Amino acid sequence: MQYTEEQIARANHTDLVSFLNAQGEQLVKSGREYRWKKHDSVTISGNRWYRHSQSKGGYPVDFVMEFYYATFPEAVKMLIGEEGEGRQKSCPAPSQDFRLPEKNEDNEMIVKYLTESRELEKNLVMEWIARGDIYEEKKHHNVVFVGRDADGIPRYAHCRGVGEIKYRGDVAGSDKSYGFSHRGTDNQLFVFEATIDLLSFIQLFPKDWKKRSYLSLGGVSSMALMAFLSERPQITSVFLCLDNDQAGNEACEKLAGEISEGYSVIRLKPSRKDWNEILCDKNADRKKVITETITIKVPEAEELVPMLCYEDIEQTSVDWLWFPYIPFGKLTIIQGNPGEGKTYFAMMLTAACTNRKLFPNMEDIEPFNVIYQTAEDGMGDTIKPRLVEAGADLSRVMVIDDTEEALTLSDDRIEKAVRQNQVRLVIIDPVQAFIGADVDMNRANEVRPVFRKLGMIAEKTGCAIVLIGHLNKSSGTQSTYRGLGSIDIMAAVRSLIFIGKVRKDPTTRVLIHEKSSLAPPGETMAFKLGDEEGFRWVGAYEISADELLDGKEGKEGKATETKLERGAKLIRELLADKKEISIRELDEKAKEQGISGRTMRDVRSRMKNELEYRVNEKQENSIRLKE
C-alpha cells in the first residue's frame, strides 16, 4: 500500500498528544511540552517529539514507526485512518484490453530458437521459462517476453517470431512502463533496448548476475526506466547498454538527461552493434566485449560529516570543585523558591573559591577568579555587601559589564571573559534573566542549542558553570519538573541541586542533590541562615526533594531529625549504662539506619567532649561516654 504526498503530510501534522491519549497512554505536562510516562526521556510538543536518551526525534510518522514498530504504510494508516491512494494513481490496474497470449503446451520451438539462433545457454533460457517470464505462444509459436510490475502482475508483453517470418510486436494493451526485467538486490541497474540483448549480456557477464537489476525498454523510450527507478530507491548507478549505433548513442544521451541528479549514469558500448551479435560471433573476443565505457553523469560528492573515533579520543577524569555536587567543566543548576537561600549559598560558594572558606568535605583549593553575573540584585547595595559578609576576596570576583548590551547565555563574551581572566567558576543568577528575549524557555528546540553551547564553553575551558534558577508554582509536581522552562534544561546539566527552607525552622535551609550524572548523589545537607550566628553548616539532613518543595518535611508533616541528630542519639543509646562499643560495630548499626560512616565521623567529632576513645580486647578502636 502506498500513500500520496498529501496523505503523508496530513499524517505528519497529527497532534501527538491527542494521538497518544487515544491510545490510552499517560502524559505528564511540563511547561508547554508533555512527557510520556511510559518513556520518560520522550517529550511531546504538538506534532514534534524528541527522545533525549538517544538524541533523536521527528514527526508523527517516525514516532509511530519508532515506538509502535510499524512499517511506513502502517504508521500513516494509524495516524489518518485511511487506506493508501498512491498505488492507484501511479500504478493503475492493467488495461482491460491487455491479455497475455495463450500458452502452448510446450516450449520446444522457442527453446530451439533462443539456444540455436540466438546462442543463449539452455539453462539460462529454462530459468526464465520457469519464472513464467518467457513462454511459447500457442497460435503462432512466437516467443513471448513478459514485463511485470513490482507486485509480479503482468502488464506488458512482447512477441517475437521464431520462424522465417521475423515478426516483432507488443501485445495489445501493453503498458510500456513495465518492461521485461529482473529486480536484484544491489544498487546497479543495466538497461537494454531488447530482451534478447539483456539475456545475452547476462550470459557474457554471469558472475553474481542475480544481485544486479536488468531492464529492457522495448525500444528507446524512457517510460519503463523512470518507473523502475521510482520503484527501486536503492538504485544509485545506471548502466546504459543500448545498441552501438547512431540511434542507440542518441537515445543514451536523451535518457541520461531525463535521469534525475543523484545517479551515476554510465554508457557501456558493445564491441558489435548489440550484445547478441557478440554472442553469435564465434570470432568475437570475449575479453573485449565492451569497446568503450563513458561516464555521462556523476552525482555531486556528498559533503563528509566530520567524525571522531573513540579509539583516538583521550580518556579523561572529572575534576571537582565540590565533590560530588559541583564538577569543573560541566553545568550545574541550583534551584529553589525565591528568598530561600540560593543567592546566599552562591555567595558562600564564591567565598570558598576566592578565599578558602571551604564547604564540608571540600578539597583544599588554590583561590581562583569567579564571575558572578546577576540581574536581580544591585551590585553596590546588595551583592557587594553580601560578598563581604561571606568573606569573599573581592579582588577575585568579577562581573561582565553588560550595561550597553544585555548579556545572554548564547553570548560569545562569556567564553572570552572566562579565558581572558582565568576564571574557573561562573555563577549566573537567575538563569531566567539571561536566556534571551528571542528564546522561549518552554520550547525544547529553542532551549537545547543554548545549553549545548554553554556546556561546550564549560568543557573547553574547564570552568564550572553554576546556574541559579527559580522553581515554578506547580505544587505536587515531581521535583524534577518544578524548574521553569523545558525539561531539556534539566537534561543538559550534569548536576541538579535544590535549596529550600525548612518550614518548622525558617533559619534552616536544606541542600538536596537531586541529579548527579558523574558520581553518586551527595548527601542531603543543611545549613543555618538568618540567626545571630550567621551562615554555618549543620550537617546531614533527612528529607526528600518533593517533601521539601511541598513543605511536608517528612511523613505526615512531622518534624524530621537530621542525620547528625539521629547519629548522636544512636551513640547515646548504645553507650548508656557505661557500655562500650567498637567504631566498627557503631558504623554497622548506623548503616542499618541509613546513616553513612562519613556522617558518623562528623557526629563523633561534634561529641568529642562527651566521648572517650579506647582500644578493646580485639585491638579495635572503641568509644564510651565519659564519666
C-alpha positions in Angstrom: 0.0 0.0 0.0 1.3 3.4 -1.0 0.2 6.9 0.2 0.1 10.2 -1.6 2.2 13.1 -0.5 -1.0 14.9 0.7 -1.9 11.9 2.9 1.7 11.7 4.4 1.6 15.4 5.1 -1.7 15.1 7.0 -0.2 12.2 9.0 2.8 14.3 9.9 0.6 17.1 11.1 -1.2 14.9 13.6 -1.2 16.2 17.2 0.8 13.6 19.1 -0.8 14.4 22.4 -4.2 13.7 21.1 -2.9 10.5 19.3 -1.3 9.2 22.5 -4.4 10.0 24.6 -6.4 8.0 22.1 -4.0 5.1 22.6 -4.6 5.2 26.3 -1.1 6.5 27.1 -0.4 8.7 30.1 1.3 12.1 29.6 2.8 14.5 32.2 2.5 18.2 31.5 5.9 20.0 31.6 5.7 23.7 30.7 4.4 23.8 27.1 5.5 20.2 26.5 4.4 16.8 27.6 6.5 13.9 28.9 5.4 10.4 28.0 5.1 8.4 31.2 6.0 5.1 29.6 9.2 6.6 28.1 10.2 9.3 30.5 13.0 10.5 28.2 10.5 11.4 25.4 9.0 14.9 25.2 6.0 15.8 23.0 5.1 19.2 21.6 2.4 19.5 19.0 3.4 17.3 16.1 7.1 17.0 17.2 8.8 14.5 19.5 12.2 14.1 20.9 13.9 11.1 22.6 16.5 12.6 24.9 18.2 9.3 25.8 19.1 8.7 22.1 19.2 12.3 20.9 16.7 11.8 18.1 13.2 12.9 17.2 11.0 13.9 14.4 7.3 13.9 13.3 4.4 11.6 13.9 5.1 9.0 11.2 8.6 8.5 12.5 7.2 8.4 16.1 4.8 5.5 15.3 7.5 3.6 13.4 9.9 4.1 16.3 7.6 3.2 19.3 4.9 1.0 17.7 7.2 -0.9 15.4 5.1 -0.2 12.4 6.1 0.0 8.7 5.8 3.3 6.9 2.3 2.5 5.4 1.1 1.1 8.7 2.2 4.2 10.5 0.4 6.5 8.1 -2.7 4.4 8.4 -2.6 4.5 12.2 -2.4 8.3 12.1 -5.1 9.2 9.5 -7.2 6.0 9.4 -7.2 5.8 5.6 -6.0 3.3 3.0 -3.3 4.4 0.7 -4.2 6.1 -2.6 -0.7 6.4 -4.1 -0.6 3.0 -5.8 -3.9 3.5 -7.5 -2.6 6.7 -9.1 0.9 5.6 -10.0 0.0 2.0 -10.8 -3.4 1.7 -12.4 -4.9 -1.7 -12.9 -3.9 -3.4 -16.2 -5.8 -2.3 -19.2 -8.9 -4.4 -19.9 -7.6 -4.8 -23.4 -4.4 -6.4 -22.2 -4.4 -10.2 -22.2 -1.3 -12.4 -22.3 -1.4 -14.7 -25.4 -2.5 -18.3 -24.7 0.4 -20.5 -23.8 1.4 -23.5 -25.9 1.6 -26.9 -24.3 5.4 -26.9 -24.5 8.2 -24.5 -25.3 10.1 -26.7 -27.8 10.2 -24.2 -30.7 11.2 -21.1 -28.7 13.9 -23.0 -26.8 15.4 -24.1 -30.1 15.2 -20.6 -31.5 16.8 -19.0 -28.4 19.6 -21.6 -28.0 20.4 -22.2 -31.6 19.6 -19.0 -33.4 20.5 -16.7 -30.6 23.2 -18.8 -28.9 21.7 -18.4 -25.4 22.6 -21.2 -22.9 19.7 -23.6 -22.4 20.0 -23.4 -18.6 19.6 -19.6 -18.7 16.6 -19.8 -21.0 14.9 -22.6 -18.9 15.3 -20.5 -15.8 13.4 -17.6 -17.3 10.8 -20.0 -18.7 10.4 -21.4 -15.1 9.6 -17.9 -13.9 6.9 -17.5 -16.4 8.5 -14.5 -18.0 9.3 -16.4 -21.3 7.0 -18.8 -22.9 5.8 -20.1 -26.3 2.6 -18.7 -27.7 0.1 -21.3 -28.8 -1.3 -19.8 -32.0 1.8 -18.6 -33.8 4.5 -20.2 -31.7 6.1 -16.8 -31.1 8.3 -16.3 -28.1 6.6 -14.1 -25.5 8.6 -11.9 -23.2 6.6 -10.7 -20.2 7.0 -7.5 -18.2 5.7 -7.3 -14.7 5.1 -4.6 -12.0 6.7 -4.8 -8.5 3.8 -7.0 -7.3 4.5 -9.5 -10.1 1.4 -8.7 -12.1 1.9 -8.9 -15.9 1.4 -5.5 -17.6 3.4 -5.8 -20.7 4.3 -8.5 -23.3 6.4 -8.5 -26.4 6.2 -11.2 -29.1 8.9 -12.3 -31.5 8.6 -14.7 -34.3 10.9 -17.8 -34.3 10.3 -18.9 -37.9 11.2 -17.5 -41.3 8.8 -14.5 -40.7 10.6 -12.2 -38.3 7.6 -10.8 -36.6 8.0 -8.4 -33.7 5.3 -6.5 -31.8 3.9 -5.6 -28.4 0.7 -7.4 -27.2 -2.4 -5.1 -27.4 -3.0 -3.1 -24.2 0.6 -3.5 -23.0 1.9 -0.8 -20.7 5.3 0.4 -21.8 6.1 1.5 -18.3 6.8 -2.1 -17.3 9.4 -3.8 -19.5 10.9 -7.3 -19.2 13.2 -7.1 -16.1 15.0 -8.7 -13.2 14.9 -6.9 -9.8 18.1 -7.5 -8.0 19.2 -6.5 -4.5 22.2 -4.2 -5.1 22.4 -0.6 -6.3 23.2 -1.3 -10.1 20.7 -1.3 -13.0 21.6 -2.3 -16.5 19.3 -1.0 -19.3 18.8 -2.5 -22.8 16.7 -1.9 -25.9 15.6 -5.5 -26.3 15.1 -8.6 -24.1 17.5 -10.8 -26.1 20.3 -8.3 -25.6 19.5 -8.3 -21.9 19.8 -12.1 -21.7 23.0 -12.1 -23.9 24.6 -9.6 -21.5 23.9 -11.8 -18.5 25.5 -14.8 -20.3 28.5 -12.7 -21.2 28.8 -11.5 -17.5 27.3 -14.3 -15.5 29.0 -13.8 -12.1 26.5 -12.8 -9.4 24.1 -11.6 -12.0 21.1 -12.1 -9.8 22.3 -9.4 -7.4 22.0 -6.8 -10.1 18.9 -5.4 -11.8 18.2 -5.6 -15.5 15.6 -3.8 -17.7 14.5 -4.0 -21.3 12.9 -0.8 -22.6 11.3 -2.5 -25.6 12.8 0.3 -27.7 14.4 3.6 -26.6 11.5 5.2 -24.6 12.3 6.3 -21.0 8.9 5.2 -19.6 10.0 1.9 -18.2 13.3 3.3 -16.9 11.6 6.1 -15.0 9.1 3.8 -13.5 11.7 1.3 -12.5 13.9 3.9 -10.7 10.9 5.3 -8.8 10.1 1.8 -7.6 13.7 0.9 -6.6 15.2 3.6 -4.4 18.3 1.6 -3.7 19.5 2.0 -7.3 22.3 4.6 -7.5 24.2 3.5 -10.7 22.5 3.2 -14.1 24.4 1.5 -17.0 23.0 2.3 -20.4 23.7 -0.8 -22.6 21.8 0.3 -25.7 22.9 -0.6 -29.3 26.2 0.8 -30.6 24.7 2.8 -33.5 23.6 6.3 -34.0 20.1 5.7 -32.7 21.4 4.0 -29.6 24.0 6.7 -28.9 21.5 9.5 -29.2 19.0 7.6 -27.0 21.6 7.2 -24.3 22.2 11.0 -24.2 18.5 11.6 -24.0 17.9 9.0 -21.3 20.8 10.4 -19.2 19.3 13.8 -19.4 16.0 12.5 -18.1 17.6 10.7 -15.1 17.5 12.9 -12.1 20.5 14.1 -10.2 22.0 11.7 -7.6 22.6 8.8 -10.0 25.8 7.7 -11.7 25.0 7.2 -15.4 27.5 5.2 -17.4 27.3 4.3 -21.1 28.6 0.7 -22.0 29.2 0.3 -25.8 29.2 -3.3 -27.1 32.1 -4.2 -29.5 29.4 -5.1 -32.1 26.1 -3.4 -32.9 24.5 -5.2 -29.9 25.2 -7.8 -27.2 23.6 -10.7 -29.0 25.8 -10.1 -32.1 28.8 -10.6 -29.9 27.3 -13.8 -28.5 26.6 -15.1 -32.0 30.0 -14.1 -33.5 32.4 -17.0 -33.0 35.4 -14.8 -33.8 34.5 -12.1 -31.2 37.0 -11.6 -28.4 35.0 -12.4 -25.3 37.5 -10.5 -23.2 36.8 -7.2 -25.0 33.1 -7.2 -25.5 32.8 -3.6 -24.1 34.6 -1.3 -26.6 34.0 1.9 -24.6 32.9 3.0 -21.2 31.7 6.6 -20.9 30.7 8.3 -17.7 27.9 10.6 -18.6 26.8 11.8 -15.2 28.3 11.7 -11.7 26.4 12.7 -8.6 27.9 15.6 -6.7 30.2 14.4 -4.0 28.4 14.3 -0.7 29.9 16.5 2.0 31.5 14.3 4.5 30.2 14.5 8.1 33.1 15.2 10.5 33.6 12.1 12.6 35.6 11.2 15.7 36.7 7.7 16.6 36.6 6.8 20.3 39.8 4.9 19.8 41.5 8.3 19.2 39.7 10.2 22.0 41.8 10.7 25.1 40.2 9.3 28.2 39.9 12.0 30.9 38.7 12.1 34.5 36.3 14.6 36.0 37.7 17.3 38.2 35.6 18.6 41.1 35.0 22.0 42.6 33.0 20.4 45.4 32.6 16.6 45.1 30.1 15.3 44.2 27.9 18.4 43.9 29.7 20.7 41.5 32.0 19.5 38.8 34.5 21.5 36.8 33.9 21.7 33.0 30.2 21.0 33.3 26.8 22.7 34.0 25.2 22.7 37.4 21.8 24.1 38.3 20.8 25.3 41.8 17.1 25.8 42.1 14.7 26.8 44.7 11.8 29.1 45.6 12.6 32.9 45.8 14.1 34.1 49.1 15.1 30.6 50.4 18.9 30.9 50.3 20.1 30.2 46.8 21.8 33.5 46.3 23.3 33.5 49.8 24.6 29.9 49.1 26.2 31.2 45.9 27.9 34.0 47.9 29.4 31.4 50.2 30.5 29.3 47.3 32.2 32.4 45.9 34.0 32.9 49.2 35.1 29.2 49.2 36.7 29.6 45.8 38.3 33.0 46.3 39.3 32.9 50.0 39.3 29.2 51.1 36.1 29.4 53.1 35.6 25.7 52.4 32.4 23.8 52.3 32.0 20.4 54.2 34.3 17.8 52.7 35.6 20.2 50.1 39.2 19.6 49.0 41.5 22.5 49.7 41.8 24.5 46.5 44.1 27.3 45.5 41.9 30.5 45.3 40.8 31.4 41.7 38.8 34.1 39.9 35.0 33.9 39.8 32.4 35.6 37.5 29.2 36.4 39.5 26.7 37.6 37.0 23.4 38.8 38.5 20.3 40.6 37.1 18.0 40.8 40.2 20.1 42.5 42.9 22.1 45.7 42.9 25.8 45.2 42.7 26.7 48.0 45.0 23.9 47.9 47.6 23.3 44.1 47.8 25.8 41.9 46.1 29.0 43.5 47.3 27.8 43.7 51.0 26.8 40.1 50.9 30.1 39.0 49.4 32.0 41.0 52.1 29.8 39.3 54.8 30.5 35.9 53.2 34.3 36.6 53.4 35.0 36.5 49.7 38.2 38.0 48.2 36.6 40.8 46.2 39.7 41.2 44.0 38.9 37.8 42.5 35.2 38.4 42.0 34.2 39.9 38.6 31.1 40.7 36.5 30.8 41.1 32.7 29.8 44.7 32.0 26.5 44.5 30.1 25.2 48.0 30.6 25.3 48.8 26.9 24.4 45.3 25.5 22.4 42.8 27.6 24.2 39.5 28.2 22.6 36.2 27.2 23.6 32.6 27.7 24.5 32.4 24.0 26.8 35.5 24.2 30.3 34.9 23.0 31.5 37.3 25.7 31.1 34.5 28.3 33.8 32.3 26.8 36.1 35.2 26.1 35.7 36.5 29.7 36.5 33.1 31.1 39.6 32.7 29.0 40.9 36.3 29.4 40.6 36.3 33.2 41.5 32.7 34.0 38.0 32.2 35.6 37.2 28.7 36.9 33.7 29.4 38.2 30.8 31.3 36.5 27.6 31.9 38.5 24.6 33.2 36.6 21.8 34.4 38.9 19.0 33.9 37.9 19.2 31.8 34.6 15.8 33.0 33.5 17.1 36.6 33.2 19.8 35.6 30.8 18.0 33.1 28.5 17.5 35.8 25.8 14.4 37.6 24.6 14.1 35.5 21.4 14.3 32.2 23.3 11.2 30.5 24.7 12.3 28.5 27.7 9.4 26.1 27.3 10.4 25.1 23.7 12.9 22.2 23.7 14.1 23.1 20.2 15.0 26.7 21.3 16.5 25.8 24.7 18.6 22.8 23.6 21.2 24.7 21.4 21.6 27.4 24.1 22.5 25.0 26.8 24.6 22.9 24.4 26.7 25.9 23.6 27.0 26.8 27.3 28.0 23.2 28.1 30.7 23.3 25.4 32.1 26.5 26.9 32.4 24.8 30.3 34.0 21.7 28.8 36.5 23.6 26.6 37.6 26.0 29.4 37.4 23.5 32.3 35.2 26.1 34.1 32.4 25.2 36.4 29.2 27.0 35.4 26.5 27.2 38.1 23.1 28.4 37.0 20.7 29.7 39.7 17.0 29.2 38.9 13.6 29.8 40.4 11.1 27.0 40.6 7.6 27.2 39.1 4.5 27.0 41.2 3.3 23.6 40.3 2.7 22.3 43.8 2.5 18.5 44.0 4.5 18.0 40.8 7.6 15.8 40.8 10.6 17.8 41.8 12.5 17.4 38.5 9.6 19.2 36.7 9.4 22.2 39.1 12.1 24.1 37.2 10.9 26.8 34.9 11.1 26.0 31.2 11.7 22.9 29.1 12.7 19.7 30.8 15.6 19.8 28.3 17.3 22.3 30.7 17.4 19.6 33.4 18.7 17.1 30.8 21.5 19.4 29.8 23.1 19.8 33.2 25.3 17.2 34.9 24.3 18.2 38.5 21.0 19.4 39.8 20.7 20.8 43.4 17.6 22.0 45.2 17.8 24.5 48.1 14.8 25.1 50.3 13.6 26.4 53.6 12.5 24.0 56.4 9.0 25.2 57.4 9.3 24.2 61.0 12.6 26.1 61.4 12.9 29.1 58.9 16.6 29.5 59.8 17.4 26.1 58.4 18.0 25.6 54.7 18.4 22.2 53.1 20.6 21.4 50.1 19.4 18.3 48.1 21.5 16.7 45.4 18.6 15.7 43.1 20.5 14.7 40.0 24.1 13.5 39.6 25.3 12.2 36.2 29.0 11.9 37.0 29.1 10.4 40.5 26.6 9.0 43.1 24.5 11.8 44.5 25.9 13.6 47.6 24.3 13.6 51.0 21.4 15.9 51.7 23.0 18.8 53.7 21.5 21.5 56.0 22.9 24.9 56.8 21.7 27.7 59.1 20.9 31.2 57.8 19.3 34.2 59.4 20.0 33.8 63.1 22.5 35.6 65.3 25.4 33.2 64.5 25.1 33.7 60.7 25.8 31.2 58.0 27.0 27.8 59.2 26.7 24.2 58.1 24.6 21.9 60.3 25.4 18.6 58.6 23.4 15.7 57.0 19.6 16.0 56.9 16.9 13.5 56.0 14.2 14.8 53.7 13.2 14.2 50.1 13.1 16.9 47.4 9.4 16.5 46.9 8.8 16.8 50.7 10.9 19.9 51.0 9.4 21.7 48.0 5.8 20.8 49.1 6.6 21.9 52.7 5.7 18.5 54.1 9.1 17.9 55.8 8.8 14.2 56.3 6.0 11.7 56.7 2.6 13.1 57.7 4.2 16.6 58.1 6.1 15.7 61.3 9.5 17.3 62.0 12.4 15.2 60.7 15.6 14.7 62.7 18.8 15.4 60.9 21.2 12.5 60.3 23.6 14.2 62.7 20.9 14.3 65.4 20.0 10.7 64.7 23.7 9.6 64.9 24.2 11.3 68.2 21.0 9.8 69.6 22.2 6.3 68.4 25.6 6.7 70.2 24.0 7.8 73.4 21.6 4.8 73.3 24.3 2.3 72.6 26.7 3.7 75.3 24.1 4.1 78.0 24.8 2.4 81.4 28.6 2.7 80.9 28.6 0.4 77.8 31.5 0.4 75.3 31.3 -0.3 71.5 33.8 -0.5 68.7 33.9 2.0 66.0 33.3 -0.8 63.5 30.1 -2.0 65.3 28.9 1.5 65.6 29.2 2.2 61.9 27.5 -1.1 61.1 24.5 -0.2 63.3 24.4 3.3 61.8 24.5 1.9 58.3 21.4 -0.2 59.1 19.6 3.1 59.9 20.8 4.7 56.7 23.5 6.9 58.3 26.8 6.9 56.5 30.2 6.4 58.0 31.2 9.9 57.0 28.2 11.3 58.9 29.1 9.2 62.0 32.7 10.7 61.9 31.1 14.2 62.0 28.9 13.1 64.9 31.8 11.8 66.9 33.8 15.0 66.1 30.9 17.1 67.5 30.6 14.8 70.6 34.4 14.8 71.3 33.8 16.4 74.7 31.4 13.5 75.6 33.4 10.6 74.3 36.4 8.6 75.5 38.4 6.6 73.0 39.9 3.2 73.9 41.3 0.0 72.4 39.2 -3.1 73.3 40.3 -6.7 73.8 40.2 -7.3 70.0 42.6 -4.4 69.5 39.8 -2.4 67.8 39.2 1.3 68.3 36.2 1.7 70.6 34.4 4.5 72.4 32.4 5.0 75.6 30.8 8.0 77.3 33.0 10.0 79.7 32.1 9.7 83.4 
